[in-house]
Every structure is written in structure tokens, then in C-alpha cells.
């Protein structure tokens, strides 16, 4: 067996040591500094025990929310959010105004996880933070509360100068779930920032804002892939039967994810015209696209496409065969009726 030249062997050894060193560094926890001291380990252990028990401990929360170590305060905020007890909101509110951005952002997010109405006011205050991280987390958290009272706090942010803030506000409004506030999205449906327009389309679909179907349909011709995808998705949620002719061409979009979303949208709409378009997809070479089309036909129960579905019962893909069997069974029952 040939021996490697010494210089090559040494180079390989050095490279291996360097990789091992970087892997070790990457594996380090951000709590390493805290874990080095017995007191720090004890505090983290107490937090872990409270979190595991899923029981809020007011005495422990009071003690650790005022700890000198920022990472302990952040870990306390994280645990309070996961426990989800509204009694922890006052402590999270205090932590959300912490001078350390990591602590404040963690507390803001946890307020959203708790989801109590009492969380809305401290989250509103977070929006004035000079830290963008804290502000973005607070906007996200407002949506996570799922409270209609969050909508009036979120709405003004749809007109913020920063596109990232407008995008996050649109998503938050969608998750807040106040359909009456959907009209606020009028301001950004044609936003020049494609991130914002895509989030607006998503929110319109999620909130069932049918008054903007035409505007969302217009986004299907956008040059931006994410905008086209979210517009197709929204029109499916809205069951926009009139938009079928505009959605149908997207099943051949160069972006495969858009093609799949367009097929899903046609299935959700479920009209006879949508079923006709789904039947055309059955000749595709993409098993995922065929499966989505078959599921859409099964949901519609369209008996007129029974003959188009039958050949796929012998498709090479098990996934397609299962979907074809379901679609054929429903279409056959439709014909029997």
C-alpha cells in the first residue's frame, strides 16, 4: 500500500482538526457562560423544572425576571411563554421593556404565545422600541394572540415606511383573525415591495376578504414568484370561481411550487370549470401535480371526469394510484346517483 507524502498527511490532519474545532464551536450553547457557574446552572435548572411541570411559579418568576444575567431573564421569558399561564403576563410585560434586546424580543414573542388580552398593551408599547428585532417580534406576537383587539394596533403599521414592517403587519393581521379589519389591507395589495404584496394576498385569503378578489387575481401576472404563489393560494381560499381562467395557466408555471399551489386552488374552488382544468393536468409527467389534481377532482366529486381518472389507477406512482382510486370512487358514486 502506498504511503502518503508527509506534507499531504500533515495537511489532512490540520484540516481535520480545523473542522473538528469549528464543529465544536458551532455546538456550543448560548448559555455556556451561565452554565460555567454553579449558581447559573441552578437557575437554569429551576426554569427547566417549572417549564416541564407546565405550572407557573410566581416566586421563581419574580426572582429570575430581575436576575442580573440577561440570558437568565431571556430563558425565564421563554419558559413563561411556553407555559402559557396568563398570570405570567405582568412578568413578561416587565421583561418586554428590558434594556437588553434579546430579553425584550423573547418576552414579546412569549406574550403572543400566552395569547391573553392583557398581553396587547405591553406589546403595543414594544412597537416604540428602538430595536427592530423587538418591534418585529412584537408585531408577530400581536398576530399570535389571535385577539381581535390586536387588529387596531396592527393596522397603522401597514403604512409604515419599512417594507419588512408592512409585511409582518399584514401577516399579523391575518392571524389576529378579525375579518372586519381586512379592509385595512386595501393600502398594500398593490404595494411596490413584492414581499408586502405577497403577504397582503395571503392575509386577504386567510381573512376571507372577497371584496378584493379582482385585485388578488391581478397579482397572478406578477413577475415575482412569491406574489404569484400567494395570490393563487388566496384565490383558492376565497373559492373565487370567476378567477379560474386566470389561475389555470399557472399550473404550467416555471416554478413548480406555483404550479402545485395553482392546482390546489382549483381543487378548493371546486366548480365544474375548475374540475375541467384539473382534468387537463392528469396528463402531466409530475406525480405530485397529478396527485393534487386528483384530490381536487375527488373533493369536487365530478362524475364527468371518471374516464380521465381511470387510466391513472395503473400509474407507476403509488401516490397517484391512491389519489386516482379515491377520485374514481367518488366520481363513480356521482354517476350512480
LUMLOSE-411350 format. One record per residue (C-alpha): x, y, z. Coordinates in Angstrom, 1 decimal. Layout:
PT:X:Y:Z .
...
! end
This chain:
PT:0.0:0.0:0.0 .
PT:1.3:3.5:-1.0 .
PT:2.2:5.8:1.8 .
PT:1.0:9.4:1.6 .
PT:3.8:12.1:1.4 .
PT:4.3:13.6:4.9 .
PT:3.3:17.1:3.8 .
PT:-0.1:15.8:2.5 .
PT:-0.7:13.8:5.7 .
PT:0.0:16.8:7.8 .
PT:-2.2:19.0:5.7 .
PT:-5.1:16.5:6.0 .
PT:-4.5:16.3:9.8 .
PT:-4.6:20.1:10.2 .
PT:-7.8:20.3:8.0 .
PT:-9.4:17.6:10.2 .
PT:-8.5:19.5:13.4 .
PT:-9.8:22.7:12.0 .
PT:-13.1:21.1:11.0 .
PT:-13.4:19.5:14.4 .
PT:-12.7:22.8:16.1 .
PT:-15.4:24.7:14.1 .
PT:-17.9:21.9:14.7 .
PT:-17.2:22.1:18.5 .
PT:-17.7:25.9:18.4 .
PT:-20.9:25.5:16.4 .
PT:-22.2:23.0:19.0 .
PT:-21.8:25.4:21.9 .
PT:-24.9:26.7:23.6 .
PT:-25.5:30.4:24.1 .
PT:-25.9:29.6:27.8 .
PT:-22.3:28.3:28.1 .
PT:-21.3:31.4:30.1 .
PT:-24.2:30.9:32.5 .
PT:-23.6:27.1:32.8 .
PT:-20.0:27.7:33.9 .
PT:-21.1:28.8:37.4 .
PT:-23.0:26.6:39.9 .
PT:-25.4:29.4:40.6 .
PT:-26.2:29.8:36.9 .
PT:-26.7:26.1:36.4 .
PT:-29.1:26.1:39.4 .
PT:-31.2:29.0:37.9 .
PT:-31.5:27.3:34.5 .
PT:-32.4:24.0:36.2 .
PT:-35.2:25.8:38.1 .
PT:-36.6:27.3:35.0 .
PT:-36.4:24.0:33.2 .
PT:-38.3:22.3:36.1 .
PT:-41.0:25.0:36.0 .
PT:-41.4:24.7:32.3 .
PT:-41.5:20.9:32.4 .
PT:-44.2:20.9:35.1 .
PT:-46.2:23.5:32.9 .
PT:-47.0:25.3:36.2 .
PT:-46.4:29.0:36.7 .
PT:-44.3:29.7:39.8 .
PT:-44.8:33.4:40.7 .
PT:-42.0:33.5:43.3 .
PT:-39.5:32.0:40.8 .
PT:-40.7:34.3:38.0 .
PT:-40.3:37.3:40.2 .
PT:-36.8:36.3:41.2 .
PT:-35.5:35.4:37.8 .
PT:-37.2:38.2:35.9 .
PT:-35.0:40.5:37.9 .
PT:-31.8:38.5:37.6 .
PT:-28.6:40.4:36.7 .
PT:-27.8:37.9:33.9 .
PT:-29.7:38.8:30.6 .
PT:-29.6:35.2:29.4 .
PT:-31.4:34.0:32.6 .
PT:-34.0:36.7:32.1 .
PT:-34.5:35.6:28.5 .
PT:-34.8:32.0:29.4 .
PT:-37.3:32.9:32.1 .
PT:-39.4:34.8:29.5 .
PT:-39.2:31.8:27.1 .
PT:-40.4:29.4:29.7 .
PT:-43.3:31.7:30.7 .
PT:-44.5:31.8:27.1 .
PT:-44.4:28.1:26.7 .
PT:-46.3:27.5:30.0 .
PT:-48.9:29.9:28.7 .
PT:-50.4:31.0:32.0 .
PT:-52.0:34.5:31.9 .
PT:-50.7:35.0:35.4 .
PT:-47.3:35.3:33.9 .
PT:-48.2:38.3:31.7 .
PT:-47.1:41.0:34.3 .
PT:-43.7:39.5:34.5 .
PT:-43.5:39.2:30.7 .
PT:-44.6:42.8:30.4 .
PT:-41.7:43.9:32.6 .
PT:-39.3:41.8:30.6 .
PT:-40.6:43.1:27.3 .
PT:-39.4:46.6:28.3 .
PT:-35.9:45.2:29.3 .
PT:-32.9:47.2:28.1 .
PT:-31.5:44.0:26.5 .
PT:-32.9:43.4:23.1 .
PT:-32.7:39.6:23.3 .
PT:-34.7:39.6:26.6 .
PT:-37.3:42.1:25.3 .
PT:-37.7:40.3:22.0 .
PT:-38.1:36.9:23.7 .
PT:-40.6:38.3:26.2 .
PT:-42.6:39.9:23.4 .
PT:-42.9:36.7:21.5 .
PT:-43.9:34.9:24.7 .
PT:-46.7:37.4:25.3 .
PT:-48.0:36.3:21.9 .
PT:-47.8:32.6:22.9 .
PT:-49.8:33.3:26.1 .
PT:-52.5:35.0:23.9 .
PT:-54.3:36.8:26.7 .
PT:-56.0:40.2:26.1 .
PT:-53.7:41.6:28.9 .
PT:-50.8:41.0:26.5 .
PT:-51.9:43.6:24.0 .
PT:-50.9:46.7:25.9 .
PT:-47.3:45.6:26.6 .
PT:-47.0:44.5:23.0 .
PT:-48.2:47.9:21.8 .
PT:-45.5:49.5:23.9 .
PT:-42.9:47.3:22.3 .
PT:-43.7:48.8:19.0 .
PT:-42.0:52.0:20.1 .
PT:-38.7:50.1:20.7 .
PT:-35.6:51.4:19.0 .
PT:-34.7:47.7:18.3 .
PT:-36.1:46.5:15.1 .
PT:-35.8:42.9:16.4 .
PT:-38.1:43.7:19.3 .
PT:-40.5:45.6:17.1 .
PT:-40.8:42.8:14.6 .
PT:-41.2:40.2:17.3 .
PT:-44.0:42.3:18.9 .
PT:-45.9:42.6:15.6 .
PT:-45.6:38.8:15.1 .
PT:-46.8:38.3:18.7 .
PT:-49.8:40.5:18.2 .
PT:-51.0:38.2:15.5 .
PT:-50.2:35.1:17.6 .
PT:-52.5:36.4:20.3 .
PT:-55.4:35.7:18.0 .
PT:-57.3:38.5:19.6 .
PT:-59.5:40.9:17.6 .
PT:-58.3:43.7:19.8 .
PT:-54.9:43.3:18.2 .
PT:-56.1:44.5:14.8 .
PT:-56.4:48.3:15.7 .
PT:-52.8:48.1:17.0 .
PT:-51.5:46.3:13.9 .
PT:-53.4:48.3:11.2 .
PT:-51.4:51.6:11.3 .
PT:-48.2:49.6:10.7 .
PT:-49.5:48.6:7.2 .
PT:-48.5:52.2:6.2 .
PT:-45.0:52.0:7.8 .
PT:-42.1:53.3:5.7 .
PT:-40.2:49.9:6.2 .
PT:-41.4:47.2:3.8 .
PT:-40.4:44.5:6.3 .
PT:-42.7:46.0:8.9 .
PT:-45.6:46.3:6.5 .
PT:-45.1:42.6:5.5 .
PT:-45.0:41.4:9.1 .
PT:-48.1:43.6:9.9 .
PT:-50.0:42.0:7.1 .
PT:-49.3:38.5:8.4 .
PT:-50.1:39.6:12.0 .
PT:-53.4:41.0:10.8 .
PT:-54.2:37.7:9.1 .
PT:-53.5:35.7:12.2 .
PT:-55.3:38.1:14.5 .
PT:-58.4:36.8:12.8 .
PT:-60.5:40.0:12.7 .
PT:-62.2:39.8:9.3 .
PT:-63.7:43.2:9.8 .
PT:-60.2:44.7:9.7 .
PT:-59.4:43.1:6.4 .
PT:-60.3:46.3:4.5 .
PT:-57.1:47.8:6.0 .
PT:-55.2:45.6:3.5 .
PT:-56.5:47.8:0.7 .
PT:-53.5:50.1:1.3 .
PT:-50.9:47.4:0.4 .
PT:-52.5:45.0:-2.0 .
PT:-50.6:46.7:-4.8 .
PT:-47.5:47.6:-2.7 .
PT:-44.4:48.1:-4.8 .
PT:-42.5:45.8:-2.5 .
PT:-43.2:42.2:-3.6 .
PT:-42.8:40.9:0.0 .
PT:-45.6:43.2:1.1 .
PT:-47.9:42.4:-1.8 .
PT:-47.4:38.6:-1.3 .
PT:-48.2:39.0:2.5 .
PT:-51.2:41.1:1.6 .
PT:-52.6:38.4:-0.7 .
PT:-52.1:35.8:1.9 .
PT:-53.9:37.9:4.5 .
PT:-56.8:38.6:2.2 .
PT:-57.2:34.9:1.6 .
PT:-57.0:34.0:5.2 .
PT:-59.4:36.7:6.3 .
PT:-61.9:35.8:3.5 .
PT:-61.9:39.3:2.1 .
PT:-63.9:38.6:-1.1 .
PT:-64.2:42.3:-2.0 .
PT:-60.6:42.2:-3.2 .
PT:-60.8:39.1:-5.5 .
PT:-60.2:41.1:-8.6 .
PT:-57.1:42.8:-7.1 .
PT:-55.7:39.5:-6.0 .
PT:-56.3:37.9:-9.4 .
PT:-54.3:40.7:-11.0 .
PT:-51.3:39.7:-8.9 .
PT:-51.2:36.3:-10.7 .
PT:-49.4:38.1:-13.5 .
PT:-46.7:39.5:-11.2 .
PT:-43.0:38.9:-12.2 .
PT:-42.4:37.9:-8.6 .
PT:-42.8:34.1:-7.9 .
PT:-43.9:34.6:-4.2 .
PT:-46.6:37.1:-5.2 .
PT:-48.0:34.7:-7.8 .
PT:-47.9:31.8:-5.4 .
PT:-49.7:33.7:-2.6 .
PT:-52.3:35.1:-5.0 .
PT:-53.2:31.6:-6.3 .
PT:-53.4:30.3:-2.7 .
PT:-55.6:33.2:-1.6 .
PT:-58.0:32.8:-4.6 .
PT:-58.4:29.1:-3.6 .
PT:-59.2:30.1:-0.1 .
PT:-61.7:32.6:-1.3 .
PT:-63.3:30.0:-3.7 .
PT:-63.1:32.6:-6.4 .
PT:-64.8:30.7:-9.3 .
PT:-64.5:33.7:-11.5 .
PT:-60.8:33.6:-11.3 .
PT:-60.4:30.1:-12.7 .
PT:-59.4:31.2:-16.2 .
PT:-56.6:33.3:-14.6 .
PT:-55.4:30.6:-12.2 .
PT:-55.4:27.8:-14.8 .
PT:-52.3:28.9:-16.8 .
PT:-50.2:28.8:-13.6 .
PT:-50.4:25.0:-13.4 .
PT:-47.7:25.3:-16.1 .
PT:-45.7:27.9:-14.3 .
PT:-41.9:27.6:-14.5 .
PT:-41.9:27.5:-10.7 .
PT:-43.1:24.1:-9.6 .
PT:-44.4:25.3:-6.3 .
PT:-46.6:27.8:-8.0 .
PT:-48.0:25.1:-10.3 .
PT:-48.8:23.0:-7.3 .
PT:-50.5:25.9:-5.5 .
PT:-52.5:26.7:-8.6 .
PT:-53.7:23.1:-8.8 .
PT:-54.6:23.2:-5.1 .
PT:-56.5:26.4:-5.6 .
PT:-58.5:24.9:-8.5 .
PT:-59.4:22.0:-6.2 .
PT:-60.5:24.3:-3.4 .
PT:-62.7:26.3:-5.8 .
PT:-64.3:23.0:-6.9 .
PT:-66.5:24.5:-9.7 .
PT:-67.2:22.5:-12.9 .
PT:-64.9:24.9:-14.8 .
PT:-62.2:24.3:-12.2 .
PT:-62.7:20.5:-12.5 .
PT:-62.2:20.8:-16.2 .
PT:-58.9:22.4:-15.7 .
PT:-57.8:19.8:-13.1 .
PT:-58.7:17.0:-15.6 .
PT:-56.2:18.6:-18.1 .
PT:-53.4:18.2:-15.5 .
PT:-53.8:14.4:-15.4 .
PT:-51.6:14.0:-18.5 .
PT:-48.7:15.7:-16.6 .
PT:-45.4:13.8:-16.0 .
PT:-45.2:15.2:-12.5 .
PT:-46.7:12.7:-10.0 .
PT:-47.2:15.4:-7.3 .
PT:-49.1:17.6:-9.7 .
PT:-51.3:14.7:-10.8 .
PT:-51.9:13.8:-7.2 .
PT:-53.0:17.3:-6.3 .
PT:-55.3:17.4:-9.4 .
PT:-56.9:14.0:-8.5 .
PT:-57.5:15.1:-4.9 .
PT:-59.2:18.2:-6.2 .
PT:-61.4:16.1:-8.5 .
PT:-62.2:13.8:-5.6 .
PT:-63.3:16.8:-3.5 .
PT:-65.5:18.1:-6.3 .
PT:-66.9:14.6:-6.9 .
PT:-67.1:15.4:-10.6 .
PT:-68.6:12.4:-12.4 .
PT:-67.9:13.8:-15.9 .
PT:-64.2:13.1:-15.5 .
PT:-64.4:9.5:-14.5 .
PT:-62.9:8.3:-17.8 .
PT:-60.0:10.6:-17.4 .
PT:-59.2:9.3:-13.9 .
PT:-59.5:5.5:-14.7 .
PT:-56.1:5.2:-16.5 .
PT:-54.3:6.5:-13.5 .
PT:-55.3:3.6:-11.4 .
PT:-52.3:1.9:-13.1 .
PT:-49.9:4.8:-12.7 .
PT:-46.3:3.9:-11.8 .
PT:-46.6:6.1:-8.7 .
PT:-48.3:4.6:-5.6 .
PT:-49.2:8.1:-4.5 .
PT:-51.0:8.8:-7.8 .
PT:-52.8:5.4:-7.8 .
PT:-54.2:6.1:-4.3 .
PT:-55.4:9.5:-5.3 .
PT:-56.9:8.1:-8.5 .
PT:-58.7:5.4:-6.6 .
PT:-60.3:8.0:-4.3 .
PT:-61.3:10.2:-7.2 .
PT:-62.7:7.3:-9.3 .
PT:-64.7:6.1:-6.3 .
PT:-66.3:9.5:-5.7 .
PT:-66.9:10.1:-9.4 .
PT:-68.5:6.6:-9.8 .
PT:-70.8:7.3:-6.8 .
PT:-71.7:10.6:-8.5 .
PT:-72.6:8.7:-11.7 .
PT:-74.7:6.2:-9.8 .
PT:-76.8:9.0:-8.3 .
! end
